[in-house]
């Protein structure tokens, strides 16, 4: 049997609070989603003023990052680079803004953010993950 780290509810709340603080500090109305390593939704938060569609896109970005074990931007870059076959991959959130949460070399989940420019979405997700002191 192998053991590995996993997200707790306290971890999820800490990530969400830090991500929300980053978004609010910048005046960004976003949705924030956090999933576990199997891409199961653990948290979904739509800040006041965030577009309704962002509550669909944020979990998709998080799921892509968790299942793909990499930033969702990697898929966006591949597609933009001409690897159109990735459009048929079973990943729906292939836009920047989904980041895996890595602890002790294991992907334990992911954060997805949607609502502002993609780079800003990623900034909010990174702020949330930073609150755990992991990558």
DSSP file (Angstrom, degrees, kcal/mol; ACC not computed):
  #  RESIDUE AA STRUCTURE BP1 BP2  ACC     N-H-->O    O-->H-N    N-H-->O    O-->H-N    TCO  KAPPA ALPHA  PHI   PSI    X-CA   Y-CA   Z-CA
    1    1 A X              0   0    0      0, 0.0     2,-0.3     0, 0.0     0, 0.0   0.000 360.0 360.0 360.0 139.0    0.0    0.0    0.0
    2    2 A X        -     0   0    0      2,-0.0     2,-0.3     0, 0.0     0, 0.0  -0.807 360.0-149.2-106.0 152.6    1.2    3.5   -0.8
    3    3 A X        +     0   0    0     -2,-0.3     2,-0.3     0, 0.0     0, 0.0  -0.896  18.1 173.1-117.7 153.5    0.2    6.6    1.1
    4    4 A X        -     0   0    0     -2,-0.3   100,-0.1   104,-0.0     2,-0.0  -0.982  35.3 -93.5-152.6 158.6   -0.1   10.1   -0.3
    5    5 A X        -     0   0    0     -2,-0.3     2,-0.3    98,-0.3    98,-0.1  -0.347  40.3-171.5 -71.1 157.9   -1.3   13.5    0.9
    6    6 A X        -     0   0    0     30,-0.0     2,-0.2    -2,-0.0   103,-0.1  -0.985  27.9 -95.8-147.0 156.7   -4.8   14.6    0.3
    7    7 A X        -     0   0    0    101,-0.5     2,-0.2    -2,-0.3    30,-0.0  -0.466  34.3-157.0 -72.1 139.9   -6.8   17.8    0.6
    8    8 A X     >  -     0   0    0     -2,-0.2     4,-2.3     1,-0.1     5,-0.2  -0.683  33.4-106.4-105.8 168.4   -8.9   18.3    3.7
    9    9 A X  H  > S+     0   0    0     -2,-0.2     4,-2.5     1,-0.2     5,-0.2   0.879 123.4  55.3 -61.5 -36.9  -11.9   20.6    4.1
   10   10 A X  H  > S+     0   0    0      2,-0.2     4,-2.1     1,-0.2    -1,-0.2   0.900 107.4  49.7 -62.2 -40.2   -9.7   23.0    6.1
   11   11 A X  H  > S+     0   0    0      2,-0.2     4,-2.6     1,-0.2    -2,-0.2   0.933 110.5  49.9 -61.7 -46.2   -7.2   23.0    3.1
   12   12 A X  H  X S+     0   0    0     -4,-2.3     4,-2.6     1,-0.2    -2,-0.2   0.910 110.9  49.0 -61.2 -43.7  -10.0   23.7    0.7
   13   13 A X  H  X S+     0   0    0     -4,-2.5     4,-2.4     2,-0.2    -1,-0.2   0.884 111.0  50.6 -63.7 -38.4  -11.3   26.6    2.8
   14   14 A X  H  X S+     0   0    0     -4,-2.1     4,-2.1     2,-0.2    -2,-0.2   0.914 112.0  47.0 -66.3 -43.2   -7.8   28.1    3.1
   15   15 A X  H  X S+     0   0    0     -4,-2.6     4,-2.6     2,-0.2     5,-0.2   0.942 113.5  48.5 -61.2 -48.5   -7.4   27.9   -0.7
   16   16 A X  H  X S+     0   0    0     -4,-2.6     4,-2.7     1,-0.2    -2,-0.2   0.900 110.9  49.9 -61.8 -42.8  -10.8   29.5   -1.3
   17   17 A X  H  X S+     0   0    0     -4,-2.4     4,-2.4     2,-0.2    -1,-0.2   0.913 113.1  45.8 -64.2 -42.6  -10.2   32.3    1.2
   18   18 A X  H  X S+     0   0    0     -4,-2.1     4,-2.1     2,-0.2    -2,-0.2   0.898 113.9  48.7 -68.3 -40.1   -6.9   33.2   -0.3
   19   19 A X  H  X S+     0   0    0     -4,-2.6     4,-2.3     2,-0.2    -2,-0.2   0.924 112.3  48.8 -65.0 -43.7   -8.2   33.1   -3.9
   20   20 A X  H  X S+     0   0    0     -4,-2.7     4,-2.9    -5,-0.2     5,-0.2   0.919 109.7  52.1 -61.3 -43.7  -11.2   35.2   -2.9
   21   21 A X  H  X S+     0   0    0     -4,-2.4     4,-2.4     1,-0.2    -1,-0.2   0.896 109.8  49.2 -60.7 -40.8   -8.9   37.7   -1.2
   22   22 A X  H  X S+     0   0    0     -4,-2.1     4,-1.1     2,-0.2    -1,-0.2   0.924 112.8  47.1 -64.2 -44.4   -6.7   38.0   -4.3
   23   23 A X  H ><>S+     0   0    0     -4,-2.3     5,-2.9     1,-0.2     3,-0.5   0.937 114.5  45.9 -63.3 -46.7   -9.7   38.5   -6.6
   24   24 A X  H ><5S+     0   0    0     -4,-2.9     3,-1.0     1,-0.2    -1,-0.2   0.875 106.9  58.3 -66.3 -37.3  -11.3   41.1   -4.3
   25   25 A X  H 3<5S+     0   0    0     -4,-2.4    -1,-0.2     1,-0.3    -2,-0.2   0.796 113.6  40.1 -62.0 -27.4   -8.0   43.0   -3.9
   26   26 A X  T <<5S-     0   0    0     -4,-1.1    -1,-0.3    -3,-0.5    -2,-0.2   0.419 113.8-115.8-100.7  -0.7   -7.9   43.4   -7.6
   27   27 A X  T < 5 +     0   0    0     -3,-1.0     2,-0.5    -4,-0.5    -3,-0.2   0.821  62.1 153.2  70.9  31.4  -11.6   44.1   -8.1
   28   28 A X      < -     0   0    0     -5,-2.9     2,-0.9    -6,-0.2    -1,-0.2  -0.837  39.4-149.5-101.5 125.6  -12.1   40.9  -10.1
   29   29 A X        +     0   0    0     -2,-0.5    22,-0.4    86,-0.2     2,-0.3  -0.823  41.4 149.8 -90.9 105.7  -15.5   39.2  -10.2
   30   30 A X        -     0   0    0     -2,-0.9    17,-2.7    20,-0.2     2,-0.4  -0.822  46.9-121.6-132.5 167.0  -14.7   35.6  -10.7
   31   31 A X  E     -AB  46 114A   0     83,-2.8    83,-1.8    -2,-0.3     2,-0.4  -0.925  26.0-156.2-107.4 142.6  -15.8   32.1   -9.9
   32   32 A X  E     -AB  45 113A   0     13,-3.0    13,-2.3    -2,-0.4     2,-0.4  -0.979  10.7-176.4-123.2 126.8  -13.5   29.8   -8.0
   33   33 A X  E     -AB  44 112A   0     79,-3.0    79,-2.8    -2,-0.4     2,-0.4  -0.966   6.3-168.5-124.7 141.8  -13.6   26.0   -8.1
   34   34 A X  E     -AB  43 111A   0      9,-2.2     8,-3.1    -2,-0.4     9,-1.7  -0.998  10.1-179.3-129.4 130.9  -11.6   23.5   -6.2
   35   35 A X  E     -AB  41 110A   0     75,-2.4    75,-1.8    -2,-0.4     6,-0.2  -0.837  24.2-117.6-124.1 162.7  -11.5   19.8   -7.1
   36   36 A X  E >   - B   0 109A   0      4,-1.9     3,-2.0    -2,-0.3    73,-0.3  -0.208  50.2 -80.4 -86.4-173.3   -9.7   16.7   -5.6
   37   37 A X  T 3  S+     0   0    0     71,-0.8    72,-0.2     1,-0.3    32,-0.1   0.701 132.5  52.5 -66.5 -19.0   -7.2   14.6   -7.5
   38   38 A X  T 3  S-     0   0    0     70,-0.2    -1,-0.3     2,-0.1     3,-0.1   0.284 120.7-107.8 -96.8   8.9  -10.0   12.7   -9.2
   39   39 A X    <   +     0   0    0     -3,-2.0     2,-0.4     1,-0.3    -2,-0.1   0.687  66.8 152.4  73.9  22.2  -11.6   16.0  -10.4
   40   40 A X        -     0   0    0      1,-0.1    -4,-1.9    23,-0.0    -1,-0.3  -0.719  52.1-109.7 -84.9 131.5  -14.6   15.8   -8.0
   41   41 A X  E     +A   35   0A   0     -2,-0.4    -6,-0.2    -6,-0.2     3,-0.1  -0.410  44.3 164.4 -67.1 124.1  -15.9   19.2   -7.1
   42   42 A X  E     +     0   0A   0     -8,-3.1     2,-0.3     1,-0.4    -7,-0.2   0.636  67.6  16.4-107.8 -25.3  -15.1   20.2   -3.5
   43   43 A X  E     +A   34   0A   0     -9,-1.7    -9,-2.2     2,-0.0     2,-0.4  -0.987  53.4 177.1-153.3 136.8  -15.8   23.9   -3.7
   44   44 A X  E     +A   33   0A   0     -2,-0.3     2,-0.4   -11,-0.2   -11,-0.2  -0.957   9.9 172.4-142.7 125.9  -17.6   26.4   -6.0
   45   45 A X  E     -A   32   0A   0    -13,-2.3   -13,-3.0    -2,-0.4     2,-0.6  -0.992  15.0-164.5-137.5 125.7  -17.9   30.0   -5.3
   46   46 A X  E     -A   31   0A   0     -2,-0.4   -15,-0.2   -15,-0.2     3,-0.1  -0.940  21.2-141.3-111.8 112.3  -19.2   32.7   -7.6
   47   47 A X    >   -     0   0    0    -17,-2.7     3,-2.3    -2,-0.6   -18,-0.1  -0.288  38.0 -78.4 -69.2 155.8  -18.3   36.2   -6.4
   48   48 A X  T 3  S+     0   0    0      1,-0.3    -1,-0.2   -19,-0.0     3,-0.1  -0.286 119.3  18.5 -54.2 132.4  -20.8   39.0   -6.7
   49   49 A X  T 3  S+     0   0    0      1,-0.3    -1,-0.3    -3,-0.1   -20,-0.2   0.314  88.0 137.8  88.1  -8.2  -20.9   40.3  -10.3
   50   50 A X    <   -     0   0    0     -3,-2.3    -1,-0.3   -20,-0.2   -20,-0.2  -0.475  63.2-103.0 -71.1 140.9  -19.2   37.3  -11.8
   51   51 A X    >>  -     0   0    0    -22,-0.4     3,-1.4    -2,-0.2     4,-0.5  -0.350  25.2-123.0 -62.1 140.8  -20.8   36.1  -15.1
   52   52 A X  T >4 S+     0   0    0      1,-0.3     3,-1.4     2,-0.2     4,-0.3   0.855 110.4  60.3 -54.1 -37.3  -23.0   33.1  -14.7
   53   53 A X  T >> S+     0   0    0      1,-0.3     4,-2.1     2,-0.2     3,-1.7   0.783  90.6  70.0 -64.2 -25.3  -21.0   31.2  -17.3
   54   54 A X  H <> S+     0   0    0     -3,-1.4     4,-2.5     1,-0.3    -1,-0.3   0.801  89.4  62.3 -63.2 -27.0  -17.9   31.5  -15.1
   55   55 A X  H << S+     0   0    0     -3,-1.4     4,-0.3    -4,-0.5    -1,-0.3   0.637 109.6  41.2 -73.6 -13.2  -19.5   29.1  -12.7
   56   56 A X  H <> S+     0   0    0     -3,-1.7     4,-1.1    -4,-0.3    -2,-0.2   0.770 116.2  48.0 -94.5 -37.5  -19.4   26.5  -15.4
   57   57 A X  H  X S+     0   0    0     -4,-2.1     4,-2.4     2,-0.2     5,-0.2   0.894 103.4  59.7 -74.0 -41.1  -16.0   27.3  -16.8
   58   58 A X  H  X S+     0   0    0     -4,-2.5     4,-2.3     1,-0.2   -25,-0.2   0.924 107.4  44.8 -58.0 -48.8  -14.1   27.4  -13.4
   59   59 A X  H  > S+     0   0    0     -4,-0.3     4,-2.8    -5,-0.2    -1,-0.2   0.879 111.7  54.4 -63.3 -34.4  -14.9   23.8  -12.5
   60   60 A X  H  X S+     0   0    0     -4,-1.1     4,-2.2     2,-0.2    33,-0.7   0.913 109.0  47.7 -64.6 -41.0  -14.0   22.7  -16.0
   61   61 A X  H  X S+     0   0    0     -4,-2.4     4,-2.2     2,-0.2    -2,-0.2   0.922 113.2  48.2 -63.7 -43.9  -10.6   24.3  -15.8
   62   62 A X  H  X S+     0   0    0     -4,-2.3     4,-2.4    -5,-0.2    -2,-0.2   0.917 111.3  50.1 -63.5 -43.2  -10.0   22.7  -12.4
   63   63 A X  H  X S+     0   0    0     -4,-2.8     4,-2.8     1,-0.2     5,-0.3   0.900 109.9  50.8 -62.5 -41.1  -11.0   19.3  -13.6
   64   64 A X  H  X S+     0   0    0     -4,-2.2     4,-2.5     1,-0.2     6,-0.3   0.924 111.7  47.3 -62.0 -44.6   -8.7   19.6  -16.6
   65   65 A X  H  X>S+     0   0    0     -4,-2.2     4,-0.9     2,-0.2     5,-0.9   0.888 114.8  46.5 -65.6 -38.9   -5.8   20.5  -14.4
   66   66 A X  H  <5S+     0   0    0     -4,-2.4    -2,-0.2     2,-0.2    -1,-0.2   0.949 118.8  38.5 -68.9 -48.8   -6.5   17.7  -11.9
   67   67 A X  H  <5S+     0   0    0     -4,-2.8    -2,-0.2     1,-0.2    -3,-0.2   0.870 120.8  45.0 -71.6 -36.5   -7.0   15.0  -14.5
   68   68 A X  H  <5S-     0   0    0     -4,-2.5    -1,-0.2    -5,-0.3    -2,-0.2   0.617  98.8-136.8 -82.3 -12.3   -4.2   16.2  -16.8
   69   69 A X  T  <5S+     0   0    0     -4,-0.9     2,-0.3     1,-0.2    -3,-0.2   0.815  75.1  75.1  59.7  32.1   -1.8   16.7  -13.9
   70   70 A X  S   <S-     0   0    0     -5,-0.9    -2,-0.2    -6,-0.3    -1,-0.2  -0.962  96.3 -67.1-159.1 168.7   -0.7   20.0  -15.5
   71   71 A X    >>  -     0   0    0     -2,-0.3     3,-1.5     1,-0.1     4,-0.5  -0.354  40.7-127.2 -62.3 142.6   -1.9   23.6  -15.9
   72   72 A X  H >> S+     0   0    0     26,-2.5     4,-1.5     1,-0.3     3,-0.9   0.775 106.7  72.1 -62.2 -24.9   -4.9   23.9  -18.2
   73   73 A X  H 3> S+     0   0    0     25,-0.5     4,-3.0     1,-0.2    -1,-0.3   0.803  84.0  68.2 -60.0 -29.5   -2.9   26.4  -20.2
   74   74 A X  H <> S+     0   0    0     -3,-1.5     4,-1.9     1,-0.2    -1,-0.2   0.888 102.5  44.7 -58.7 -38.9   -0.7   23.6  -21.5
   75   75 A X  H <X S+     0   0    0     -3,-0.9     4,-2.5    -4,-0.5    -1,-0.2   0.892 111.3  52.4 -72.7 -39.7   -3.7   22.3  -23.5
   76   76 A X  H  X S+     0   0    0     -4,-1.5     4,-2.8     1,-0.2    -2,-0.2   0.925 110.8  48.6 -59.2 -44.1   -4.6   25.8  -24.7
   77   77 A X  H  X S+     0   0    0     -4,-3.0     4,-1.7     2,-0.2    -2,-0.2   0.898 110.1  51.2 -63.6 -40.9   -1.0   26.2  -25.9
   78   78 A X  H  <>S+     0   0    0     -4,-1.9     5,-2.5    -5,-0.2    -2,-0.2   0.930 113.3  44.5 -62.3 -45.1   -1.0   22.9  -27.7
   79   79 A X  H ><5S+     0   0    0     -4,-2.5     3,-1.7     1,-0.2    -2,-0.2   0.930 113.6  49.2 -66.0 -45.8   -4.2   23.7  -29.5
   80   80 A X  H 3<5S+     0   0    0     -4,-2.8    -1,-0.2     1,-0.3    -2,-0.2   0.785 106.1  59.8 -63.8 -25.8   -3.1   27.2  -30.4
   81   81 A X  T 3<5S-     0   0    0     -4,-1.7    -1,-0.3    -5,-0.2    -2,-0.2   0.416 130.0 -92.9 -82.5   1.9    0.2   25.6  -31.6
   82   82 A X  T < 5S+     0   0    0     -3,-1.7     2,-1.9     1,-0.1    -3,-0.2   0.425  87.7 127.8 105.6  -1.3   -1.7   23.6  -34.2
   83   83 A X    > < +     0   0    0     -5,-2.5     3,-1.8     1,-0.2     4,-0.1  -0.499  25.8 164.2 -86.7  69.9   -2.3   20.3  -32.3
   84   84 A X  G >   +     0   0    0     -2,-1.9     3,-2.1     1,-0.3     4,-0.3   0.647  57.7  80.9 -65.8 -16.3   -6.0   20.4  -33.0
   85   85 A X  G >  S+     0   0    0      1,-0.3     3,-1.7    -3,-0.2    -1,-0.3   0.766  78.7  70.9 -62.3 -22.8   -6.4   16.7  -32.1
   86   86 A X  G X  S+     0   0    0     -3,-1.8     3,-1.0     1,-0.3    -1,-0.3   0.654  79.9  75.1 -69.1 -12.6   -6.5   17.9  -28.5
   87   87 A X  G <  S+     0   0    0     -3,-2.1    -1,-0.3     1,-0.2    -2,-0.2   0.749  95.2  51.0 -66.2 -22.0   -9.9   19.4  -29.2
   88   88 A X  G <  S+     0   0    0     -3,-1.7    -1,-0.2    -4,-0.3    -2,-0.2   0.450  84.3 114.0 -94.5  -1.0  -11.2   15.8  -29.1
   89   89 A X  S <  S-     0   0    0     -3,-1.0     2,-2.0    -4,-0.2    -3,-0.0  -0.380  83.2-110.2 -66.5 149.2   -9.6   15.0  -25.7
   90   90 A X  S    S+     0   0    0     -2,-0.0     2,-0.4     2,-0.0    -1,-0.1  -0.135  87.1 107.3 -77.9  46.7  -12.1   14.4  -22.9
   91   91 A X        -     0   0    0     -2,-2.0     3,-0.2    -5,-0.3    -2,-0.1  -0.991  44.6-176.6-124.2 128.3  -11.1   17.7  -21.2
   92   92 A X  S    S+     0   0    0     -2,-0.4     2,-0.7   -32,-0.2   -31,-0.1   0.688  72.1  63.5-101.3 -18.9  -13.6   20.6  -21.4
   93   93 A X        +     0   0    0    -33,-0.7     2,-0.7     1,-0.1    -1,-0.2  -0.479  53.8 150.0-105.8  63.4  -11.6   23.3  -19.6
   94   94 A X        +     0   0    0     -2,-0.7     2,-0.3    -3,-0.2    -1,-0.1  -0.190  42.0 100.2 -91.6  44.4   -8.7   23.8  -22.0
   95   95 A X  S    S-     0   0    0     -2,-0.7     3,-0.5   -38,-0.1   -22,-0.1  -0.902  84.5 -87.9-122.5 153.9   -8.2   27.5  -21.2
   96   96 A X  S    S+     0   0    0     -2,-0.3    25,-0.1     1,-0.2     3,-0.1  -0.306  98.4  71.3 -60.0 142.4   -5.7   29.1  -18.9
   97   97 A X        +     0   0    0      1,-0.3    16,-1.9    24,-0.1     2,-0.5   0.347  67.6 101.6 129.4  -1.6   -6.8   29.4  -15.3
   98   98 A X  E     +C  112   0A   0     -3,-0.5   -26,-2.5    14,-0.2   -25,-0.5  -0.962  45.8 178.4-111.4 123.9   -6.7   25.8  -14.1
   99   99 A X  E     -C  111   0A   0     12,-2.8    12,-2.6    -2,-0.5   -28,-0.1  -0.983  24.8-126.2-129.0 134.5   -3.7   24.8  -11.9
  100  100 A X  E     -C  110   0A   0     -2,-0.4     2,-0.6    10,-0.2    10,-0.3  -0.426  18.2-132.0 -72.6 152.3   -2.9   21.6  -10.2
  101  101 A X  E     -C  109   0A   0      8,-3.2     7,-2.9    -2,-0.1     8,-0.9  -0.939  26.3-166.8-103.6 117.1   -2.2   21.5   -6.5
  102  102 A X  E     +C  107   0A   0     -2,-0.6    33,-1.3     5,-0.2     2,-0.4  -0.923  11.3 175.7-113.2 125.6    1.0   19.5   -5.9
  103  103 A X  E >  S-C  106   0A   0      3,-2.8     3,-2.1    -2,-0.5   -98,-0.3  -0.994  73.8 -14.4-129.6 125.1    2.0   18.3   -2.5
  104  104 A X  T 3  S-     0   0    0     -2,-0.4    -1,-0.1     1,-0.3     3,-0.1   0.847 129.9 -52.6  52.6  37.7    5.1   16.0   -1.9
  105  105 A X  T 3  S+     0   0    0      1,-0.2     2,-0.4     0, 0.0    -1,-0.3   0.479 117.2 110.9  81.2   2.6    5.2   15.3   -5.7
  106  106 A X  E <  S- C   0 103A   0     -3,-2.1    -3,-2.8  -100,-0.0     2,-0.7  -0.910  70.1-127.6-112.6 135.5    1.5   14.2   -5.8
  107  107 A X  E     + C   0 102A   0     -2,-0.4    -5,-0.2    -5,-0.2     3,-0.1  -0.726  31.3 174.4 -76.6 117.8   -1.3   16.1   -7.5
  108  108 A X  E     -     0   0A   0     -7,-2.9   -71,-0.8    -2,-0.7  -101,-0.5   0.458  58.5 -49.8-105.7  -4.3   -3.9   16.3   -4.7
  109  109 A X  E     -BC  36 101A   0     -8,-0.9    -8,-3.2   -73,-0.3     2,-0.3  -0.982  56.2-111.0 163.6-162.8   -6.4   18.5   -6.6
  110  110 A X  E     -BC  35 100A   0    -75,-1.8   -75,-2.4   -10,-0.3     2,-0.4  -0.989   8.5-134.5-160.0 158.9   -6.7   21.6   -8.6
  111  111 A X  E     -BC  34  99A   0    -12,-2.6   -12,-2.8    -2,-0.3     2,-0.4  -0.970  18.2-169.4-118.7 135.4   -8.0   25.2   -8.6
  112  112 A X  E     -BC  33  98A   0    -79,-2.8   -79,-3.0    -2,-0.4     2,-0.4  -0.988   3.8-175.1-124.8 136.3   -9.9   26.7  -11.5
  113  113 A X  E     +B   32   0A   0    -16,-1.9     2,-0.3    -2,-0.4   -81,-0.2  -0.983   4.7 173.5-131.8 141.6  -10.8   30.3  -11.8
  114  114 A X  E     +B   31   0A   0    -83,-1.8   -83,-2.8    -2,-0.4     3,-0.1  -0.997  42.1  75.1-146.4 144.2  -12.9   32.1  -14.5
  115  115 A X  S    S+     0   0    0      1,-0.6   -86,-0.2    -2,-0.3     2,-0.2   0.131  87.8  42.6 145.8 -23.8  -14.3   35.6  -14.9
  116  116 A X  S    S-     0   0    0      1,-0.3    -1,-0.6   -88,-0.1     5,-0.1  -0.526 106.7 -37.7-128.0-163.1  -11.4   37.9  -16.0
  117  117 A X    >>  -     0   0    0     -2,-0.2     4,-2.5     1,-0.1     3,-0.6  -0.296  63.1-113.1 -60.2 148.4   -8.5   37.6  -18.4
  118  118 A X  H 3> S+     0   0    0      1,-0.3     4,-2.3     2,-0.2     5,-0.2   0.871 116.6  51.5 -55.0 -43.0   -7.0   34.2  -18.4
  119  119 A X  H 3> S+     0   0    0      1,-0.2     4,-1.7     2,-0.2    -1,-0.3   0.855 111.0  49.0 -63.4 -34.1   -3.7   35.3  -16.9
  120  120 A X  H <> S+     0   0    0     -3,-0.6     4,-2.0     2,-0.2    -2,-0.2   0.863 107.4  54.6 -72.4 -37.1   -5.6   37.0  -14.1
  121  121 A X  H  X S+     0   0    0     -4,-2.5     4,-2.1     1,-0.2    -2,-0.2   0.940 109.7  47.9 -57.2 -46.7   -7.7   33.8  -13.5
  122  122 A X  H  X S+     0   0    0     -4,-2.3     4,-2.8     1,-0.2    -2,-0.2   0.866 107.1  56.7 -63.5 -37.0   -4.4   32.0  -13.1
  123  123 A X  H  X S+     0   0    0     -4,-1.7     4,-2.0     2,-0.2    -1,-0.2   0.907 107.8  47.5 -60.8 -42.6   -3.1   34.6  -10.7
  124  124 A X  H  X S+     0   0    0     -4,-2.0     4,-1.9     2,-0.2    -2,-0.2   0.919 112.4  49.2 -65.2 -43.8   -6.1   34.1   -8.5
  125  125 A X  H  X S+     0   0    0     -4,-2.1     4,-2.4     1,-0.2    -2,-0.2   0.914 110.1  51.0 -62.3 -42.9   -5.7   30.3   -8.6
  126  126 A X  H  X S+     0   0    0     -4,-2.8     4,-2.7     1,-0.2    -1,-0.2   0.896 107.2  53.8 -62.3 -40.0   -2.0   30.7   -7.7
  127  127 A X  H  X S+     0   0    0     -4,-2.0     4,-1.0     1,-0.2    -1,-0.2   0.904 109.2  49.1 -61.8 -40.5   -2.8   32.9   -4.8
  128  128 A X  H >< S+     0   0    0     -4,-1.9     3,-0.7     1,-0.2     4,-0.3   0.939 112.7  45.9 -63.3 -46.8   -5.1   30.2   -3.4
  129  129 A X  H >X>S+     0   0    0     -4,-2.4     3,-1.9     1,-0.2     5,-0.9   0.876 104.8  62.4 -64.5 -37.4   -2.6   27.4   -3.8
  130  130 A X  H ><5S+     0   0    0     -4,-2.7     3,-1.2     1,-0.3    -1,-0.2   0.793  89.5  70.2 -59.0 -28.5    0.1   29.5   -2.2
  131  131 A X  T <<5S+     0   0    0     -4,-1.0    -1,-0.3    -3,-0.7    -2,-0.2   0.730  96.5  52.6 -63.4 -20.8   -1.9   29.6    1.0
  132  132 A X  T <45S-     0   0    0     -3,-1.9    -1,-0.3    -4,-0.3    -2,-0.2   0.654 108.6-124.2 -86.0 -17.1   -1.2   26.0    1.5
  133  133 A X  T <<5S+     0   0    0     -3,-1.2     2,-0.2    -4,-0.5    -3,-0.2   0.748  77.5 103.9  76.8  22.9    2.6   26.4    1.1
  134  134 A X      <       0   0    0     -5,-0.9    -1,-0.3   -31,-0.1   -31,-0.2  -0.672 360.0 360.0-122.7-179.8    2.8   23.9   -1.7
  135  135 A X              0   0    0    -33,-1.3   -32,-0.1    -2,-0.2    -5,-0.1   0.471 360.0 360.0 -86.6 360.0    3.1   24.3   -5.5
